[in-house]
Amino acid sequence: MDYKPGDLQKYAQTAYDDMMGHFWDTKENHVIQTHAGRPAKSRSPIWEFATVIYTMITMYDLTGDENIKNKIQAQWDYIQKTYPDNVLIATGRYYNPALDDASWTARLLSNMYQITGDKKALELCRRMVCNSYEHWKDGDVGNGLWYAFKDEVDNRLEEKTIYDCGLVLAGLEYYKATQGTNIEDPELFQDTMKVYRWMENYLRRDKVKTYGNVTVAVTDNLYFNTFYDKKEKMIFEPGSYQNTGVAEDSSSSSLLGNTAMAIIHKNLYDITGDGIYLQKALETANAMASSGYSPDGVLVNDFDAWTNTTFIGQFVKEVLPLPGIDEKWSGLLKNTAVAIMSRARTGEGYYKASWMGSEAFSHLNQYKGYDMTPGVMMPSVCTVHMVIAAGLGDKLGLIH
């Protein structure tokens, strides 16, 4: 596919139209209901349709199309009609069984407030974050949050993860929206900062660190995805710390985590004015541009291909315009979008999880029922979001 200046926004429109054509219920006016890639028997889990809404918001930022905003409002109306509040924000249950699911719900509620202005969404966001901190905390939130308990999903009480980022960002956005008002929540902000500091201490790769008997000498300013806290075996270590390379669906760090942490730093800089947070935002963004995350000048869908681009639109909008951002990002956005449109888009307008068009994810097609084939909503939309984010970068003048 030959690229010409201005094509990225055209690609974005094509990808958006593909997504909506396949995954928007035009009769009922909301995202189709799916569960684990198949039609849902009842109400869809929140995280599945949230992926589509995140992508629609990026398209709205790109185009300003009020029709998109109206559709997001329709989805919010559908949520309120279909999901009782106490069910929507319950932790450890069907809609939020583990930490990542709760993070996506909190992000969705924060986004719904930002788009619709409905303060109910803002209050539910606050309650979702508070519930999550309380449910998955390790004694105190300052000790980090467990990913899940063994009676909730097929996990053991040993894993803490970068998925905290969705809760932390939602907590900071709530603070920014309510600071100085009668609904400000100082305790929530304090707890959010405790979780943030835990992530910085245990997941950020900014210096040589010793965890129990393990010394990790990775200093690239990126973030590990996982930290194992197996107290009964006296094992305390970042997951895959011995293998810091990057591959599709096989990395110790991730596009998801690194983009989210850069946005969190930008928000903390906005809140505090402290230049250390701006420095960290730049360090993480620039580390991504200069690392193995972009072989052949194309970003790798490196971790959770169902949600890996959750924060990519906000990252392009809030972080990449900062002074001091590596110019390599211009080529990364362009090359990744071109690669997707030429290699990962199917003839039916679905999108592969591999942005280079390989079959690298095929071994996961039956893994716990999480189908990665192009016709499945979440991996297809994850790839679409990358294309639309590149279009937004073009609109913002970031593509040279």
NORCORDA-V657707 format. One record per residue. N is the residue number from 1. PHI is phi in whole degrees, 0 to 359 (* if undefined). PSI is psi in radians with two decimals (NA if undefined). NEAR is the number of other ideal C-beta (glycine too) atoms within 8 Angstrom. Layout:
# NORCORDA-V657707
N	PHI	PSI	NEAR
N	PHI	PSI	NEAR
This chain:
# NORCORDA-V657707
1	*	2.14	5
2	277	2.19	3
3	269	2.40	6
4	233	2.58	5
5	309	2.32	4
6	96	-0.22	7
7	294	-0.52	9
8	300	-0.68	14
9	290	-0.54	11
10	291	-0.73	9
11	300	-0.74	15
12	300	-0.75	16
13	295	-0.73	10
14	298	-0.81	9
15	296	-0.71	15
16	297	-0.80	13
17	298	-0.69	9
18	300	-0.85	13
19	301	-0.86	14
20	291	-0.61	8
21	296	-0.59	8
22	268	-0.58	11
23	237	0.13	11
24	249	2.22	12
25	278	1.77	9
26	291	-0.47	5
27	287	-0.81	4
28	267	-0.20	6
29	64	0.93	8
30	199	2.96	10
31	298	2.47	12
32	300	2.71	11
33	266	2.12	10
34	225	2.81	14
35	214	2.09	11
36	55	0.64	8
37	87	-0.04	11
38	242	2.79	8
39	304	2.33	7
40	286	2.48	11
41	284	-0.46	4
42	220	-2.23	3
43	285	2.38	8
44	288	2.52	11
45	302	2.56	10
46	300	-0.74	14
47	296	-0.43	11
48	288	-0.85	13
49	280	-0.34	14
50	300	-0.64	12
51	303	-0.70	17
52	291	-0.72	13
53	295	-0.73	14
54	304	-0.74	15
55	290	-0.68	16
56	297	-0.66	12
57	296	-0.72	12
58	297	-0.67	17
59	293	-0.63	13
60	295	-0.71	13
61	298	-0.60	10
62	287	-0.76	12
63	254	-0.46	8
64	68	0.30	6
65	290	2.02	8
66	295	-0.40	6
67	297	-0.62	6
68	292	-0.78	11
69	300	-0.71	10
70	296	-0.65	8
71	292	-0.68	11
72	296	-0.69	15
73	298	-0.70	10
74	296	-0.68	10
75	295	-0.68	12
76	295	-0.71	13
77	299	-0.73	8
78	296	-0.75	11
79	301	-0.82	10
80	295	-0.57	8
81	284	-0.52	5
82	258	-0.54	6
83	243	1.96	10
84	302	2.52	5
85	306	-0.80	7
86	292	-0.45	6
87	281	-0.73	9
88	303	-0.69	13
89	251	0.25	12
90	287	2.51	10
91	252	2.59	11
92	75	0.30	9
93	233	-2.98	8
94	309	-0.82	5
95	278	-0.42	13
96	222	1.08	15
97	290	-0.45	10
98	223	3.05	11
99	298	-0.70	15
100	296	-0.70	13
101	299	-0.75	13
102	295	-0.64	16
103	298	-0.74	15
104	291	-0.61	15
105	295	-0.78	16
106	299	-0.75	16
107	296	-0.73	14
108	299	-0.78	12
109	294	-0.70	14
110	298	-0.77	15
111	297	-0.70	11
112	297	-0.65	14
113	295	-0.79	14
114	297	-0.62	7
115	275	-0.77	12
116	264	-0.36	10
117	76	0.15	5
118	282	2.02	9
119	290	-0.30	7
120	298	-0.72	7
121	298	-0.69	13
122	296	-0.77	15
123	294	-0.71	9
124	295	-0.62	12
125	301	-0.84	15
126	303	-0.82	11
127	293	-0.62	9
128	296	-0.77	16
129	295	-0.80	15
130	299	-0.79	10
131	301	-0.72	12
132	293	-0.78	16
133	301	-0.78	13
134	293	-0.71	7
135	287	-0.78	8
136	255	0.17	13
137	291	2.66	11
138	261	1.35	10
139	78	-1.15	4
140	230	2.58	7
141	299	-0.40	11
142	294	-0.24	8
143	268	0.11	8
144	92	3.00	14
145	243	2.38	14
146	289	2.57	12
147	292	-0.76	12
148	192	2.89	13
149	256	2.68	9
150	295	-0.36	8
151	272	0.01	3
152	258	-0.87	9
153	219	3.13	6
154	282	1.14	4
155	224	2.91	12
156	243	2.84	5
157	283	1.33	6
158	208	-0.12	7
159	240	2.21	13
160	239	2.56	13
161	219	2.97	11
162	292	-0.23	15
163	297	-0.22	9
164	307	-0.44	15
165	302	-0.64	15
166	295	-0.69	15
167	291	-0.77	17
168	298	-0.79	13
169	295	-0.73	15
170	297	-0.69	16
171	297	-0.71	15
172	291	-0.67	14
173	293	-0.64	12
174	297	-0.75	15
175	298	-0.77	14
176	298	-0.64	10
177	284	-0.38	8
178	239	-0.04	11
179	305	2.22	8
180	84	0.07	4
181	253	3.07	6
182	283	-0.06	3
183	249	0.20	7
184	300	2.52	9
185	233	1.52	10
186	301	-0.64	6
187	294	-0.70	6
188	298	-0.74	13
189	297	-0.74	11
190	297	-0.76	8
191	295	-0.69	12
192	299	-0.72	14
193	293	-0.56	8
194	295	-0.78	11
195	296	-0.74	17
196	303	-0.80	11
197	295	-0.62	9
198	299	-0.77	14
199	298	-0.72	16
200	297	-0.73	8
201	287	-0.63	7
202	253	-0.38	12
203	247	-0.44	13
204	285	2.31	11
205	260	1.17	13
206	251	-0.12	6
207	195	2.93	4
208	294	2.22	7
209	231	2.58	6
210	246	2.18	7
211	244	1.78	10
212	61	-2.03	8
213	263	0.12	2
214	251	2.24	9
215	251	2.23	7
216	247	2.07	12
217	250	0.88	5
218	252	2.12	7
219	230	0.93	8
220	256	0.07	8
221	68	0.28	11
222	265	-3.06	12
223	234	2.34	14
224	294	2.63	16
225	281	-0.60	14
226	222	2.57	12
227	230	2.17	14
228	267	2.22	11
229	235	1.19	10
230	269	1.43	9
231	299	-0.65	5
232	293	-0.40	4
233	253	0.05	5
234	56	0.76	7
235	246	2.10	7
236	227	1.84	10
237	200	2.65	11
238	290	2.49	13
239	294	2.37	11
240	58	0.54	11
241	295	-0.37	12
242	277	-0.21	4
243	233	1.61	6
244	260	0.23	10
245	287	3.07	6
246	234	2.35	10
247	208	2.85	9
248	299	2.19	12
249	59	0.43	12
250	205	1.34	5
251	214	2.63	13
252	275	-0.19	11
253	233	3.09	15
254	205	2.67	13
255	302	-0.75	15
256	304	-0.96	15
257	293	-0.73	15
258	288	-0.69	16
259	294	-0.71	14
260	297	-0.76	15
261	292	-0.61	15
262	297	-0.71	14
263	294	-0.73	15
264	301	-0.77	13
265	298	-0.72	13
266	298	-0.72	14
267	294	-0.69	13
268	294	-0.61	12
269	295	-0.74	13
270	298	-0.67	7
271	286	-0.74	10
272	256	-0.45	7
273	75	0.10	5
274	281	2.10	8
275	296	-0.31	7
276	297	-0.58	6
277	288	-0.67	12
278	297	-0.72	12
279	300	-0.76	8
280	293	-0.66	12
281	300	-0.79	15
282	293	-0.73	11
283	299	-0.77	10
284	289	-0.78	15
285	299	-0.78	17
286	288	-0.54	12
287	296	-0.67	12
288	297	-0.69	13
289	290	-0.42	11
290	252	0.12	7
291	255	-3.02	10
292	286	0.13	6
293	283	-0.02	11
294	221	1.00	13
295	297	2.46	7
296	60	0.36	6
297	73	0.26	7
298	238	2.30	12
299	296	2.63	10
300	256	2.32	13
301	281	1.53	15
302	262	-0.09	14
303	218	-1.60	13
304	258	1.67	8
305	290	-0.05	13
306	272	-0.43	9
307	221	0.18	12
308	297	-0.43	13
309	258	0.29	15
310	312	-0.71	13
311	254	0.10	12
312	294	-0.66	13
313	294	-0.78	16
314	294	-0.61	10
315	298	-0.82	15
316	297	-0.69	16
317	287	-0.71	12
318	256	-0.54	10
319	259	-0.83	14
320	295	-0.42	13
321	284	-0.09	8
322	294	2.48	11
323	299	2.36	3
324	100	0.00	5
325	287	2.39	12
326	302	2.29	8
327	297	-0.28	6
328	299	-0.42	9
329	298	-0.51	13
330	301	-0.87	11
331	291	-0.63	8
332	298	-0.82	13
333	298	-0.85	16
334	297	-0.90	13
335	296	-0.64	11
336	291	-0.76	13
337	297	-0.75	15
338	296	-0.74	12
339	298	-0.75	13
340	297	-0.84	16
341	292	-0.49	13
342	267	-0.42	9
343	237	-0.45	10
344	253	-0.21	13
345	274	2.27	12
346	274	2.95	8
347	297	-0.38	3
348	270	0.00	6
349	83	0.42	9
350	261	2.97	11
351	227	2.32	16
352	287	2.67	15
353	290	-0.49	14
354	276	2.09	12
355	284	-0.22	15
356	264	0.03	9
357	83	0.20	9
358	282	3.13	6
359	254	0.54	5
360	298	-0.41	9
361	264	0.02	14
362	298	-0.50	7
363	292	-0.23	5
364	264	0.04	10
365	303	-0.57	9
366	248	0.09	5
367	293	1.90	7
368	52	0.47	5
369	82	0.05	8
370	270	1.63	9
371	285	2.28	10
372	254	0.15	11
373	290	2.70	8
374	303	-0.52	11
375	285	-0.14	7
376	280	2.40	11
377	299	-0.96	13
378	295	-0.87	12
379	296	-0.60	16
380	294	-0.78	16
381	292	-0.61	14
382	304	-0.76	16
383	289	-0.71	16
384	303	-0.73	14
385	300	-0.62	16
386	297	-0.72	16
387	295	-0.79	15
388	293	-0.63	16
389	297	-0.66	15
390	296	-0.69	17
391	299	-0.70	16
392	296	-0.70	15
393	300	-0.66	15
394	296	-0.79	14
395	299	-0.65	8
396	281	0.02	10
397	79	0.41	5
398	268	-0.15	12
399	260	2.17	11
400	242	NA	4
